[in-house]
Amino acid sequence: MTAQQLRAILDWRMCSDPWPGGDVDAVDDWLDGVCREGGYQNWVEAYHSLVGAPEIFPGTLDALRRLGANEKLRSGGDET
């Protein structure tokens, strides 16, 4: 599994909290195992480590900055 694929799965899992139904333990057990192979304690640690890794998804930080600026504009705040 590539770092990009892992990050996509971790994003999916994090966005599914609270879990919408089914056997979340099976998903978490599998994902924990995958992340342990990558040197992490569990999927949550891997997620937080990879969130701050712009080299995995070039442009991610710029996109987040643009979204933040857009949010400020929508809420009436300044752009700085």
All heavy atoms as a GROMACS GRO file, in nm:
protein
  621
    1MET      N    1   0.085  -0.117   0.000
    1MET     CA    2   0.000   0.000   0.000
    1MET      C    3   0.090   0.124   0.000
    1MET      O    4   0.184   0.132   0.079
    1MET     CB    5  -0.089  -0.004   0.125
    1MET     CG    6  -0.181   0.114   0.137
    1MET     SD    7  -0.292   0.109   0.282
    1MET     CE    8  -0.368  -0.049   0.267
    2THR      N    9   0.059   0.218  -0.086
    2THR     CA   10   0.138   0.340  -0.090
    2THR      C   11   0.096   0.433   0.023
    2THR      O   12  -0.011   0.416   0.084
    2THR     CB   13   0.120   0.414  -0.223
    2THR    OG1   14  -0.015   0.465  -0.230
    2THR    CG2   15   0.148   0.324  -0.343
    3ALA      N   16   0.178   0.533   0.050
    3ALA     CA   17   0.145   0.632   0.152
    3ALA      C   18   0.016   0.706   0.115
    3ALA      O   19  -0.065   0.737   0.202
    3ALA     CB   20   0.261   0.730   0.171
    4GLN      N   21  -0.002   0.734  -0.014
    4GLN     CA   22  -0.124   0.803  -0.057
    4GLN      C   23  -0.248   0.716  -0.033
    4GLN      O   24  -0.351   0.765   0.011
    4GLN     CB   25  -0.116   0.841  -0.204
    4GLN     CG   26  -0.023   0.957  -0.229
    4GLN     CD   27  -0.019   0.995  -0.376
    4GLN    OE1   28  -0.032   0.909  -0.463
    4GLN    NE2   29   0.000   1.122  -0.403
    5GLN      N   30  -0.237   0.588  -0.062
    5GLN     CA   31  -0.349   0.497  -0.039
    5GLN      C   32  -0.381   0.487   0.110
    5GLN      O   33  -0.498   0.491   0.149
    5GLN     CB   34  -0.319   0.359  -0.098
    5GLN     CG   35  -0.315   0.358  -0.248
    5GLN     CD   36  -0.254   0.231  -0.303
    5GLN    OE1   37  -0.170   0.167  -0.240
    5GLN    NE2   38  -0.295   0.194  -0.423
    6LEU      N   39  -0.276   0.474   0.191
    6LEU     CA   40  -0.298   0.467   0.335
    6LEU      C   41  -0.363   0.594   0.386
    6LEU      O   42  -0.458   0.590   0.464
    6LEU     CB   43  -0.166   0.441   0.409
    6LEU     CG   44  -0.176   0.436   0.562
    6LEU    CD1   45  -0.274   0.329   0.608
    6LEU    CD2   46  -0.039   0.414   0.623
    7ARG      N   47  -0.316   0.707   0.341
    7ARG     CA   48  -0.373   0.835   0.384
    7ARG      C   49  -0.520   0.845   0.344
    7ARG      O   50  -0.604   0.890   0.423
    7ARG     CB   51  -0.293   0.951   0.325
    7ARG     CG   52  -0.353   1.088   0.348
    7ARG     CD   53  -0.355   1.127   0.495
    7ARG     NE   54  -0.440   1.240   0.515
    7ARG     CZ   55  -0.404   1.368   0.500
    7ARG    NH1   56  -0.282   1.397   0.466
    7ARG    NH2   57  -0.489   1.465   0.519
    8ALA      N   58  -0.556   0.798   0.226
    8ALA     CA   59  -0.696   0.801   0.183
    8ALA      C   60  -0.783   0.715   0.274
    8ALA      O   61  -0.893   0.756   0.314
    8ALA     CB   62  -0.707   0.756   0.038
    9ILE      N   63  -0.734   0.597   0.309
    9ILE     CA   64  -0.810   0.508   0.398
    9ILE      C   65  -0.820   0.569   0.537
    9ILE      O   66  -0.926   0.564   0.601
    9ILE     CB   67  -0.746   0.368   0.403
    9ILE    CG1   68  -0.764   0.300   0.267
    9ILE    CG2   69  -0.807   0.283   0.514
    9ILE    CD1   70  -0.686   0.172   0.252
   10LEU      N   71  -0.712   0.629   0.585
   10LEU     CA   72  -0.714   0.692   0.717
   10LEU      C   73  -0.811   0.811   0.718
   10LEU      O   74  -0.884   0.831   0.816
   10LEU     CB   75  -0.574   0.736   0.758
   10LEU     CG   76  -0.477   0.622   0.789
   10LEU    CD1   77  -0.335   0.677   0.803
   10LEU    CD2   78  -0.519   0.545   0.913
   11ASP      N   79  -0.812   0.889   0.611
   11ASP     CA   80  -0.907   1.000   0.602
   11ASP      C   81  -1.051   0.948   0.607
   11ASP      O   82  -1.136   1.002   0.677
   11ASP     CB   83  -0.887   1.080   0.472
   11ASP     CG   84  -0.768   1.172   0.478
   11ASP    OD1   85  -0.721   1.206   0.588
   11ASP    OD2   86  -0.722   1.213   0.369
   12TRP      N   87  -1.076   0.840   0.531
   12TRP     CA   88  -1.209   0.779   0.530
   12TRP      C   89  -1.249   0.734   0.670
   12TRP      O   90  -1.360   0.760   0.716
   12TRP     CB   91  -1.210   0.662   0.431
   12TRP     CG   92  -1.324   0.568   0.450
   12TRP    CD1   93  -1.454   0.588   0.413
   12TRP    CD2   94  -1.319   0.440   0.514
   12TRP    NE1   95  -1.529   0.479   0.450
   12TRP    CE2   96  -1.450   0.387   0.510
   12TRP    CE3   97  -1.217   0.365   0.572
   12TRP    CZ2   98  -1.480   0.263   0.564
   12TRP    CZ3   99  -1.247   0.242   0.625
   12TRP    CH2  100  -1.377   0.191   0.620
   13ARG      N  101  -1.157   0.667   0.739
   13ARG     CA  102  -1.188   0.616   0.873
   13ARG      C  103  -1.213   0.730   0.971
   13ARG      O  104  -1.308   0.728   1.050
   13ARG     CB  105  -1.076   0.524   0.923
   13ARG     CG  106  -1.095   0.473   1.065
   13ARG     CD  107  -1.226   0.396   1.080
   13ARG     NE  108  -1.250   0.359   1.219
   13ARG     CZ  109  -1.326   0.430   1.303
   13ARG    NH1  110  -1.387   0.540   1.263
   13ARG    NH2  111  -1.343   0.389   1.427
   14MET      N  112  -1.128   0.832   0.967
   14MET     CA  113  -1.142   0.944   1.060
   14MET      C  114  -1.273   1.019   1.035
   14MET      O  115  -1.342   1.059   1.129
   14MET     CB  116  -1.024   1.040   1.048
   14MET     CG  117  -1.022   1.148   1.153
   14MET     SD  118  -1.016   1.092   1.325
   14MET     CE  119  -0.846   1.048   1.344
   15CYS      N  120  -1.310   1.032   0.909
   15CYS     CA  121  -1.436   1.102   0.875
   15CYS      C  122  -1.558   1.017   0.908
   15CYS      O  123  -1.669   1.067   0.907
   15CYS     CB  124  -1.437   1.141   0.728
   15CYS     SG  125  -1.317   1.270   0.691
   16SER      N  126  -1.538   0.889   0.934
   16SER     CA  127  -1.649   0.799   0.968
   16SER      C  128  -1.662   0.781   1.119
   16SER      O  129  -1.712   0.680   1.165
   16SER     CB  130  -1.626   0.662   0.903
   16SER     OG  131  -1.624   0.673   0.764
   17ASP      N  132  -1.616   0.879   1.194
   17ASP     CA  133  -1.625   0.872   1.339
   17ASP      C  134  -1.724   0.978   1.386
   17ASP      O  135  -1.701   1.096   1.362
   17ASP     CB  136  -1.487   0.897   1.400
   17ASP     CG  137  -1.484   0.870   1.549
   17ASP    OD1  138  -1.571   0.798   1.598
   17ASP    OD2  139  -1.392   0.921   1.615
   18PRO      N  140  -1.836   0.941   1.441
   18PRO     CA  141  -1.871   0.807   1.486
   18PRO      C  142  -1.905   0.716   1.369
   18PRO      O  143  -1.956   0.760   1.266
   18PRO     CB  144  -1.993   0.828   1.576
   18PRO     CG  145  -2.053   0.956   1.527
   18PRO     CD  146  -1.940   1.039   1.475
   19TRP      N  147  -1.876   0.589   1.388
   19TRP     CA  148  -1.897   0.489   1.284
   19TRP      C  149  -2.045   0.477   1.252
   19TRP      O  150  -2.128   0.468   1.342
   19TRP     CB  151  -1.841   0.355   1.333
   19TRP     CG  152  -1.835   0.253   1.226
   19TRP    CD1  153  -1.916   0.144   1.214
   19TRP    CD2  154  -1.743   0.246   1.118
   19TRP    NE1  155  -1.881   0.071   1.104
   19TRP    CE2  156  -1.774   0.132   1.043
   19TRP    CE3  157  -1.638   0.327   1.076
   19TRP    CZ2  158  -1.704   0.096   0.928
   19TRP    CZ3  159  -1.568   0.291   0.963
   19TRP    CH2  160  -1.600   0.178   0.890
   20PRO      N  161  -2.079   0.474   1.122
   20PRO     CA  162  -2.221   0.474   1.085
   20PRO      C  163  -2.294   0.342   1.106
   20PRO      O  164  -2.415   0.336   1.095
   20PRO     CB  165  -2.218   0.511   0.936
   20PRO     CG  166  -2.083   0.469   0.890
   20PRO     CD  167  -1.991   0.486   1.008
   21GLY      N  168  -2.223   0.235   1.134
   21GLY     CA  169  -2.289   0.108   1.158
   21GLY      C  170  -2.200  -0.008   1.117
   21GLY      O  171  -2.100   0.011   1.048
   22GLY      N  172  -2.233  -0.125   1.158
   22GLY     CA  173  -2.154  -0.242   1.123
   22GLY      C  174  -2.045  -0.268   1.224
   22GLY      O  175  -2.046  -0.216   1.335
   23ASP      N  176  -1.950  -0.349   1.184
   23ASP     CA  177  -1.844  -0.396   1.274
   23ASP      C  178  -1.720  -0.309   1.263
   23ASP      O  179  -1.629  -0.337   1.188
   23ASP     CB  180  -1.811  -0.542   1.240
   23ASP     CG  181  -1.715  -0.605   1.341
   23ASP    OD1  182  -1.679  -0.538   1.439
   23ASP    OD2  183  -1.678  -0.720   1.320
   24VAL      N  184  -1.716  -0.202   1.339
   24VAL     CA  185  -1.602  -0.111   1.335
   24VAL      C  186  -1.476  -0.177   1.391
   24VAL      O  187  -1.366  -0.145   1.350
   24VAL     CB  188  -1.633   0.022   1.408
   24VAL    CG1  189  -1.641   0.002   1.557
   24VAL    CG2  190  -1.528   0.126   1.374
   25ASP      N  191  -1.491  -0.271   1.484
   25ASP     CA  192  -1.374  -0.337   1.542
   25ASP      C  193  -1.293  -0.411   1.436
   25ASP      O  194  -1.170  -0.408   1.438
   25ASP     CB  195  -1.414  -0.434   1.652
   25ASP     CG  196  -1.472  -0.361   1.774
   25ASP    OD1  197  -1.438  -0.242   1.793
   25ASP    OD2  198  -1.549  -0.423   1.848
   26ALA      N  199  -1.360  -0.476   1.342
   26ALA     CA  200  -1.290  -0.548   1.235
   26ALA      C  201  -1.211  -0.451   1.147
   26ALA      O  202  -1.096  -0.477   1.111
   26ALA     CB  203  -1.388  -0.628   1.151
   27VAL      N  204  -1.270  -0.337   1.116
   27VAL     CA  205  -1.202  -0.236   1.035
   27VAL      C  206  -1.082  -0.181   1.111
   27VAL      O  207  -0.971  -0.170   1.057
   27VAL     CB  208  -1.298  -0.121   0.996
   27VAL    CG1  209  -1.224  -0.008   0.927
   27VAL    CG2  210  -1.411  -0.175   0.909
   28ASP      N  211  -1.103  -0.145   1.237
   28ASP     CA  212  -0.995  -0.087   1.318
   28ASP      C  213  -0.882  -0.188   1.339
   28ASP      O  214  -0.764  -0.150   1.335
   28ASP     CB  215  -1.047  -0.037   1.451
   28ASP     CG  216  -1.127   0.092   1.438
   28ASP    OD1  217  -1.126   0.154   1.329
   28ASP    OD2  218  -1.190   0.132   1.538
   29ASP      N  219  -0.915  -0.314   1.363
   29ASP     CA  220  -0.811  -0.416   1.380
   29ASP      C  221  -0.726  -0.429   1.255
   29ASP      O  222  -0.604  -0.435   1.262
   29ASP     CB  223  -0.873  -0.552   1.416
   29ASP     CG  224  -0.932  -0.555   1.556
   29ASP    OD1  225  -0.903  -0.462   1.635
   29ASP    OD2  226  -1.008  -0.650   1.584
   30TRP      N  227  -0.791  -0.434   1.140
   30TRP     CA  228  -0.717  -0.445   1.014
   30TRP      C  229  -0.630  -0.321   0.993
   30TRP      O  230  -0.512  -0.330   0.961
   30TRP     CB  231  -0.814  -0.461   0.895
   30TRP     CG  232  -0.743  -0.454   0.764
   30TRP    CD1  233  -0.668  -0.552   0.705
   30TRP    CD2  234  -0.735  -0.341   0.678
   30TRP    NE1  235  -0.617  -0.505   0.586
   30TRP    CE2  236  -0.657  -0.376   0.567
   30TRP    CE3  237  -0.790  -0.212   0.684
   30TRP    CZ2  238  -0.630  -0.288   0.462
   30TRP    CZ3  239  -0.763  -0.125   0.579
   30TRP    CH2  240  -0.684  -0.163   0.471
   31LEU      N  241  -0.689  -0.204   1.012
   31LEU     CA  242  -0.616  -0.079   0.989
   31LEU      C  243  -0.502  -0.063   1.089
   31LEU      O  244  -0.392  -0.019   1.052
   31LEU     CB  245  -0.713   0.038   0.997
   31LEU     CG  246  -0.672   0.169   0.934
   31LEU    CD1  247  -0.616   0.152   0.795
   31LEU    CD2  248  -0.790   0.264   0.932
   32ASP      N  249  -0.523  -0.102   1.215
   32ASP     CA  250  -0.414  -0.099   1.314
   32ASP      C  251  -0.298  -0.187   1.268
   32ASP      O  252  -0.181  -0.148   1.279
   32ASP     CB  253  -0.462  -0.146   1.451
   32ASP     CG  254  -0.542  -0.041   1.526
   32ASP    OD1  255  -0.535   0.078   1.490
   32ASP    OD2  256  -0.611  -0.080   1.622
   33GLY      N  257  -0.329  -0.306   1.216
   33GLY     CA  258  -0.225  -0.397   1.168
   33GLY      C  259  -0.145  -0.337   1.053
   33GLY      O  260  -0.022  -0.344   1.050
   34VAL      N  261  -0.215  -0.277   0.958
   34VAL     CA  262  -0.148  -0.212   0.845
   34VAL      C  263  -0.057  -0.101   0.895
   34VAL      O  264   0.058  -0.087   0.851
   34VAL     CB  265  -0.252  -0.156   0.744
   34VAL    CG1  266  -0.186  -0.066   0.642
   34VAL    CG2  267  -0.327  -0.270   0.676
   35CYS      N  268  -0.106  -0.023   0.988
   35CYS     CA  269  -0.028   0.090   1.039
   35CYS      C  270   0.090   0.044   1.124
   35CYS      O  271   0.196   0.106   1.119
   35CYS     CB  272  -0.119   0.186   1.116
   35CYS     SG  273  -0.239   0.268   1.008
   36ARG      N  274   0.073  -0.064   1.199
   36ARG     CA  275   0.186  -0.119   1.276
   36ARG      C  276   0.300  -0.162   1.183
   36ARG      O  277   0.416  -0.144   1.215
   36ARG     CB  278   0.140  -0.235   1.364
   36ARG     CG  279   0.087  -0.191   1.498
   36ARG     CD  280   0.067  -0.308   1.592
   36ARG     NE  281  -0.062  -0.294   1.655
   36ARG     CZ  282  -0.175  -0.354   1.617
   36ARG    NH1  283  -0.176  -0.440   1.521
   36ARG    NH2  284  -0.287  -0.330   1.680
   37GLU      N  285   0.264  -0.219   1.069
   37GLU     CA  286   0.366  -0.257   0.970
   37GLU      C  287   0.444  -0.136   0.923
   37GLU      O  288   0.560  -0.147   0.885
   37GLU     CB  289   0.302  -0.328   0.851
   37GLU     CG  290   0.250  -0.466   0.882
   37GLU     CD  291   0.177  -0.528   0.764
   37GLU    OE1  292   0.185  -0.474   0.652
   37GLU    OE2  293   0.111  -0.632   0.786
   38GLY      N  294   0.380  -0.019   0.926
   38GLY     CA  295   0.446   0.105   0.887
   38GLY      C  296   0.517   0.175   1.001
   38GLY      O  297   0.568   0.286   0.985
   39GLY      N  298   0.518   0.113   1.120
   39GLY     CA  299   0.592   0.170   1.232
   39GLY      C  300   0.509   0.255   1.326
   39GLY      O  301   0.564   0.322   1.414
   40TYR      N  302   0.378   0.255   1.312
   40TYR     CA  303   0.291   0.332   1.399
   40TYR      C  304   0.228   0.239   1.503
   40TYR      O  305   0.216   0.119   1.480
   40TYR     CB  306   0.180   0.400   1.319
   40TYR     CG  307   0.233   0.494   1.214
   40TYR    CD1  308   0.240   0.455   1.081
   40TYR    CD2  309   0.279   0.620   1.248
   40TYR    CE1  310   0.290   0.541   0.984
   40TYR    CE2  311   0.330   0.706   1.152
   40TYR     CZ  312   0.335   0.666   1.020
   40TYR     OH  313   0.385   0.750   0.925
   41GLN      N  314   0.184   0.295   1.616
   41GLN     CA  315   0.118   0.214   1.719
   41GLN      C  316  -0.021   0.171   1.677
   41GLN      O  317  -0.066   0.062   1.710
   41GLN     CB  318   0.110   0.291   1.851
   41GLN     CG  319   0.242   0.303   1.921
   41GLN     CD  320   0.225   0.367   2.058
   41GLN    OE1  321   0.120   0.419   2.093
   41GLN    NE2  322   0.331   0.364   2.136
   42ASN      N  323  -0.092   0.260   1.607
   42ASN     CA  324  -0.229   0.232   1.564
   42ASN      C  325  -0.268   0.328   1.453
   42ASN      O  326  -0.190   0.415   1.415
   42ASN     CB  327  -0.326   0.242   1.682
   42ASN     CG  328  -0.317   0.374   1.754
   42ASN    OD1  329  -0.308   0.480   1.692
   42ASN    ND2  330  -0.318   0.370   1.886
   43TRP      N  331  -0.390   0.314   1.403
   43TRP     CA  332  -0.432   0.396   1.290
   43TRP      C  333  -0.447   0.544   1.328
   43TRP      O  334  -0.422   0.631   1.245
   43TRP     CB  335  -0.560   0.342   1.228
   43TRP     CG  336  -0.686   0.361   1.306
   43TRP    CD1  337  -0.743   0.274   1.393
   43TRP    CD2  338  -0.772   0.475   1.303
   43TRP    NE1  339  -0.858   0.326   1.446
   43TRP    CE2  340  -0.880   0.449   1.392
   43TRP    CE3  341  -0.770   0.596   1.236
   43TRP    CZ2  342  -0.983   0.541   1.413
   43TRP    CZ3  343  -0.872   0.687   1.258
   43TRP    CH2  344  -0.977   0.659   1.345
   44VAL      N  345  -0.483   0.573   1.451
   44VAL     CA  346  -0.499   0.713   1.492
   44VAL      C  347  -0.363   0.784   1.491
   44VAL      O  348  -0.351   0.896   1.441
   44VAL     CB  349  -0.566   0.722   1.631
   44VAL    CG1  350  -0.572   0.866   1.679
   44VAL    CG2  351  -0.705   0.661   1.628
   45GLU      N  352  -0.260   0.718   1.543
   45GLU     CA  353  -0.126   0.777   1.540
   45GLU      C  354  -0.080   0.798   1.396
   45GLU      O  355  -0.023   0.903   1.362
   45GLU     CB  356  -0.027   0.688   1.614
   45GLU     CG  357   0.115   0.744   1.613
   45GLU     CD  358   0.217   0.650   1.672
   45GLU    OE1  359   0.184   0.574   1.766
   45GLU    OE2  360   0.331   0.652   1.623
   46ALA      N  361  -0.104   0.700   1.312
   46ALA     CA  362  -0.065   0.713   1.171
   46ALA      C  363  -0.138   0.828   1.105
   46ALA      O  364  -0.078   0.908   1.032
   46ALA     CB  365  -0.093   0.582   1.097
   47TYR      N  366  -0.267   0.840   1.131
   47TYR     CA  367  -0.345   0.950   1.073
   47TYR      C  368  -0.285   1.085   1.111
   47TYR      O  369  -0.260   1.169   1.025
   47TYR     CB  370  -0.490   0.942   1.120
   47TYR     CG  371  -0.571   1.062   1.077
   47TYR    CD1  372  -0.624   1.069   0.950
   47TYR    CD2  373  -0.591   1.169   1.164
   47TYR    CE1  374  -0.697   1.180   0.909
   47TYR    CE2  375  -0.663   1.280   1.124
   47TYR     CZ  376  -0.716   1.285   0.997
   47TYR     OH  377  -0.786   1.396   0.957
   48HIS      N  378  -0.261   1.105   1.239
   48HIS     CA  379  -0.210   1.235   1.283
   48HIS      C  380  -0.069   1.260   1.234
   48HIS      O  381  -0.031   1.374   1.209
   48HIS     CB  382  -0.220   1.247   1.435
   48HIS     CG  383  -0.360   1.263   1.482
   48HIS    ND1  384  -0.436   1.375   1.457
   48HIS    CD2  385  -0.442   1.178   1.549
   48HIS    CE1  386  -0.556   1.360   1.507
   48HIS    NE2  387  -0.563   1.241   1.563
   49SER      N  388   0.009   1.156   1.213
   49SER     CA  389   0.142   1.172   1.158
   49SER      C  390   0.137   1.211   1.011
   49SER      O  391   0.211   1.297   0.965
   49SER     CB  392   0.221   1.041   1.175
   49SER     OG  393   0.347   1.052   1.116
   50LEU      N  394   0.048   1.147   0.936
   50LEU     CA  395   0.040   1.170   0.792
   50LEU      C  396  -0.033   1.298   0.755
   50LEU      O  397  -0.012   1.352   0.648
   50LEU     CB  398  -0.025   1.050   0.723
   50LEU     CG  399   0.057   0.921   0.729
   50LEU    CD1  400  -0.024   0.804   0.676
   50LEU    CD2  401   0.186   0.935   0.652
   51VAL      N  402  -0.119   1.348   0.845
   51VAL     CA  403  -0.189   1.473   0.817
   51VAL      C  404  -0.089   1.586   0.795
   51VAL      O  405  -0.106   1.670   0.709
   51VAL     CB  406  -0.286   1.509   0.932
   51VAL    CG1  407  -0.331   1.653   0.924
   51VAL    CG2  408  -0.406   1.417   0.928
   52GLY      N  409   0.018   1.585   0.871
   52GLY     CA  410   0.119   1.690   0.860
   52GLY      C  411   0.229   1.658   0.761
   52GLY      O  412   0.338   1.709   0.774
   53ALA      N  413   0.202   1.572   0.664
   53ALA     CA  414   0.304   1.529   0.569
   53ALA      C  415   0.267   1.575   0.428
   53ALA      O  416   0.217   1.498   0.348
   53ALA     CB  417   0.322   1.378   0.574
   54PRO      N  418   0.290   1.703   0.395
   54PRO     CA  419   0.248   1.754   0.264
   54PRO      C  420   0.320   1.688   0.147
   54PRO      O  421   0.270   1.693   0.036
   54PRO     CB  422   0.282   1.903   0.272
   54PRO     CG  423   0.384   1.914   0.379
   54PRO     CD  424   0.354   1.804   0.477
   55GLU      N  425   0.432   1.620   0.172
   55GLU     CA  426   0.501   1.554   0.062
   55GLU      C  427   0.420   1.436   0.009
   55GLU      O  428   0.438   1.392  -0.104
   55GLU     CB  429   0.641   1.507   0.104
   55GLU     CG  430   0.644   1.397   0.208
   55GLU     CD  431   0.625   1.445   0.352
   55GLU    OE1  432   0.603   1.565   0.374
   55GLU    OE2  433   0.632   1.360   0.442
   56ILE      N  434   0.326   1.386   0.089
   56ILE     CA  435   0.242   1.275   0.044
   56ILE      C  436   0.135   1.327  -0.052
   56ILE      O  437   0.105   1.266  -0.153
   56ILE     CB  438   0.178   1.203   0.163
   56ILE    CG1  439   0.289   1.136   0.245
   56ILE    CG2  440   0.075   1.100   0.118
   56ILE    CD1  441   0.243   1.074   0.373
   57PHE      N  442   0.076   1.439  -0.020
   57PHE     CA  443  -0.025   1.501  -0.105
   57PHE      C  444   0.017   1.644  -0.135
   57PHE      O  445  -0.026   1.736  -0.066
   57PHE     CB  446  -0.162   1.501  -0.037
   57PHE     CG  447  -0.228   1.367  -0.035
   57PHE    CD1  448  -0.216   1.284   0.075
   57PHE    CD2  449  -0.299   1.322  -0.144
   57PHE    CE1  450  -0.276   1.159   0.076
   57PHE    CE2  451  -0.359   1.197  -0.144
   57PHE     CZ  452  -0.348   1.115  -0.034
   58PRO      N  453   0.101   1.665  -0.236
   58PRO     CA  454   0.143   1.801  -0.269
   58PRO      C  455   0.020   1.888  -0.294
   58PRO      O  456  -0.076   1.846  -0.356
   58PRO     CB  457   0.225   1.782  -0.396
   58PRO     CG  458   0.268   1.640  -0.394
   58PRO     CD  459   0.157   1.566  -0.325
   59GLY      N  460   0.024   2.007  -0.243
   59GLY     CA  461  -0.087   2.100  -0.261
   59GLY      C  462  -0.190   2.096  -0.150
   59GLY      O  463  -0.279   2.179  -0.145
   60THR      N  464  -0.179   1.998  -0.060
   60THR     CA  465  -0.279   1.986   0.047
   60THR      C  466  -0.280   2.109   0.135
   60THR      O  467  -0.386   2.163   0.166
   60THR     CB  468  -0.252   1.861   0.132
   60THR    OG1  469  -0.260   1.746   0.049
   60THR    CG2  470  -0.352   1.849   0.245
   61LEU      N  471  -0.163   2.154   0.176
   61LEU     CA  472  -0.159   2.270   0.266
   61LEU      C  473  -0.212   2.394   0.197
   61LEU      O  474  -0.284   2.474   0.258
   61LEU     CB  475  -0.017   2.292   0.318
   61LEU     CG  476   0.035   2.182   0.411
   61LEU    CD1  477   0.178   2.214   0.454
   61LEU    CD2  478  -0.054   2.166   0.531
   62ASP      N  479  -0.179   2.412   0.068
   62ASP     CA  480  -0.232   2.527  -0.005
   62ASP      C  481  -0.384   2.520  -0.014
   62ASP      O  482  -0.453   2.621   0.003
   62ASP     CB  483  -0.173   2.534  -0.145
   62ASP     CG  484  -0.027   2.576  -0.144
   62ASP    OD1  485   0.016   2.642  -0.046
   62ASP    OD2  486   0.044   2.543  -0.240
   63ALA      N  487  -0.437   2.401  -0.039
   63ALA     CA  488  -0.582   2.384  -0.047
   63ALA      C  489  -0.648   2.416   0.087
   63ALA      O  490  -0.751   2.483   0.092
   63ALA     CB  491  -0.617   2.242  -0.090
   64LEU      N  492  -0.587   2.370   0.196
   64LEU     CA  493  -0.643   2.400   0.328
   64LEU      C  494  -0.638   2.548   0.358
   64LEU      O  495  -0.731   2.604   0.416
   64LEU     CB  496  -0.567   2.321   0.436
   64LEU     CG  497  -0.590   2.170   0.434
   64LEU    CD1  498  -0.497   2.103   0.534
   64LEU    CD2  499  -0.735   2.137   0.465
   65ARG      N  500  -0.530   2.613   0.317
   65ARG     CA  501  -0.520   2.758   0.338
   65ARG      C  502  -0.630   2.831   0.260
   65ARG      O  503  -0.692   2.924   0.310
   65ARG     CB  504  -0.382   2.808   0.299
   65ARG     CG  505  -0.276   2.771   0.398
   65ARG     CD  506  -0.141   2.836   0.364
   65ARG     NE  507  -0.040   2.779   0.448
   65ARG     CZ  508   0.055   2.696   0.408
   65ARG    NH1  509   0.063   2.661   0.281
   65ARG    NH2  510   0.144   2.649   0.492
   66ARG      N  511  -0.653   2.788   0.135
   66ARG     CA  512  -0.757   2.851   0.055
   66ARG      C  513  -0.895   2.830   0.119
   66ARG      O  514  -0.976   2.920   0.124
   66ARG     CB  515  -0.757   2.797  -0.088
   66ARG     CG  516  -0.644   2.851  -0.174
   66ARG     CD  517  -0.666   2.822  -0.321
   66ARG     NE  518  -0.683   2.680  -0.349
   66ARG     CZ  519  -0.584   2.593  -0.366
   66ARG    NH1  520  -0.459   2.633  -0.357
   66ARG    NH2  521  -0.609   2.467  -0.394
   67LEU      N  522  -0.920   2.709   0.167
   67LEU     CA  523  -1.047   2.681   0.233
   67LEU      C  524  -1.064   2.768   0.357
   67LEU      O  525  -1.171   2.820   0.383
   67LEU     CB  526  -1.057   2.533   0.271
   67LEU     CG  527  -1.080   2.436   0.156
   67LEU    CD1  528  -1.066   2.294   0.206
   67LEU    CD2  529  -1.214   2.459   0.092
   68GLY      N  530  -0.956   2.783   0.433
   68GLY     CA  531  -0.961   2.868   0.552
   68GLY      C  532  -0.990   3.012   0.515
   68GLY      O  533  -1.069   3.079   0.581
   69ALA      N  534  -0.927   3.062   0.408
   69ALA     CA  535  -0.950   3.198   0.364
   69ALA      C  536  -1.094   3.214   0.318
   69ALA      O  537  -1.160   3.314   0.348
   69ALA     CB  538  -0.854   3.235   0.251
   70ASN      N  539  -1.146   3.114   0.246
   70ASN     CA  540  -1.285   3.120   0.202
   70ASN      C  541  -1.381   3.122   0.319
   70ASN      O  542  -1.480   3.191   0.319
   70ASN     CB  543  -1.318   3.002   0.109
   70ASN     CG  544  -1.249   3.016  -0.025
   70ASN    OD1  545  -1.211   3.125  -0.065
   70ASN    ND2  546  -1.231   2.906  -0.093
   71GLU      N  547  -1.349   3.044   0.422
   71GLU     CA  548  -1.435   3.041   0.542
   71GLU      C  549  -1.437   3.177   0.609
   71GLU      O  550  -1.541   3.224   0.653
   71GLU     CB  551  -1.386   2.933   0.639
   71GLU     CG  552  -1.473   2.919   0.762
   71GLU     CD  553  -1.618   2.884   0.731
   71GLU    OE1  554  -1.641   2.808   0.636
   71GLU    OE2  555  -1.707   2.933   0.801
   72LYS      N  556  -1.322   3.242   0.617
   72LYS     CA  557  -1.316   3.374   0.678
   72LYS      C  558  -1.402   3.474   0.598
   72LYS      O  559  -1.471   3.557   0.655
   72LYS     CB  560  -1.172   3.424   0.687
   72LYS     CG  561  -1.091   3.355   0.794
   72LYS     CD  562  -0.949   3.406   0.795
   72LYS     CE  563  -0.865   3.326   0.892
   72LYS     NZ  564  -0.726   3.365   0.889
   73LEU      N  565  -1.395   3.462   0.464
   73LEU     CA  566  -1.474   3.552   0.382
   73LEU      C  567  -1.623   3.526   0.403
   73LEU      O  568  -1.702   3.621   0.413
   73LEU     CB  569  -1.438   3.534   0.234
   73LEU     CG  570  -1.299   3.581   0.194
   73LEU    CD1  571  -1.270   3.542   0.050
   73LEU    CD2  572  -1.288   3.731   0.212
   74ARG      N  573  -1.664   3.400   0.411
   74ARG     CA  574  -1.806   3.367   0.431
   74ARG      C  575  -1.855   3.416   0.567
   74ARG      O  576  -1.969   3.456   0.583
   74ARG     CB  577  -1.828   3.217   0.419
   74ARG     CG  578  -1.832   3.168   0.276
   74ARG     CD  579  -1.886   3.026   0.270
   74ARG     NE  580  -1.798   2.933   0.337
   74ARG     CZ  581  -1.700   2.865   0.277
   74ARG    NH1  582  -1.677   2.882   0.149
   74ARG    NH2  583  -1.624   2.781   0.344
   75SER      N  584  -1.766   3.412   0.667
   75SER     CA  585  -1.810   3.451   0.800
   75SER      C  586  -1.795   3.600   0.826
   75SER      O  587  -1.827   3.647   0.934
   75SER     CB  588  -1.729   3.373   0.905
   75SER     OG  589  -1.593   3.413   0.901
   76GLY      N  590  -1.745   3.674   0.726
   76GLY     CA  591  -1.732   3.818   0.740
   76GLY      C  592  -1.600   3.862   0.800
   76GLY      O  593  -1.578   3.978   0.824
   77GLY      N  594  -1.507   3.766   0.825
   77GLY     CA  595  -1.377   3.800   0.879
   77GLY      C  596  -1.284   3.851   0.771
   77GLY      O  597  -1.315   3.846   0.653
   78ASP      N  598  -1.170   3.902   0.813
   78ASP     CA  599  -1.073   3.948   0.713
   78ASP      C  600  -0.995   3.831   0.658
   78ASP      O  601  -1.000   3.721   0.710
   78ASP     CB  602  -0.983   4.058   0.768
   78ASP     CG  603  -0.895   4.009   0.883
   78ASP    OD1  604  -0.869   3.888   0.890
   78ASP    OD2  605  -0.852   4.092   0.964
   79GLU      N  606  -0.919   3.855   0.552
   79GLU     CA  607  -0.847   3.748   0.484
   79GLU      C  608  -0.712   3.718   0.545
   79GLU      O  609  -0.646   3.625   0.505
   79GLU     CB  610  -0.828   3.783   0.336
   79GLU     CG  611  -0.959   3.793   0.262
   79GLU     CD  612  -0.935   3.826   0.116
   79GLU    OE1  613  -0.856   3.756   0.051
   79GLU    OE2  614  -0.994   3.923   0.068
   80THR      N  615  -0.668   3.796   0.639
   80THR     CA  616  -0.533   3.776   0.694
   80THR      C  617  -0.530   3.679   0.806
   80THR      O  618  -0.626   3.644   0.864
   80THR     CB  619  -0.474   3.910   0.743
   80THR    OG1  620  -0.561   3.966   0.839
   80THR    CG2  621  -0.455   4.004   0.625
   0.00000   0.00000   0.00000
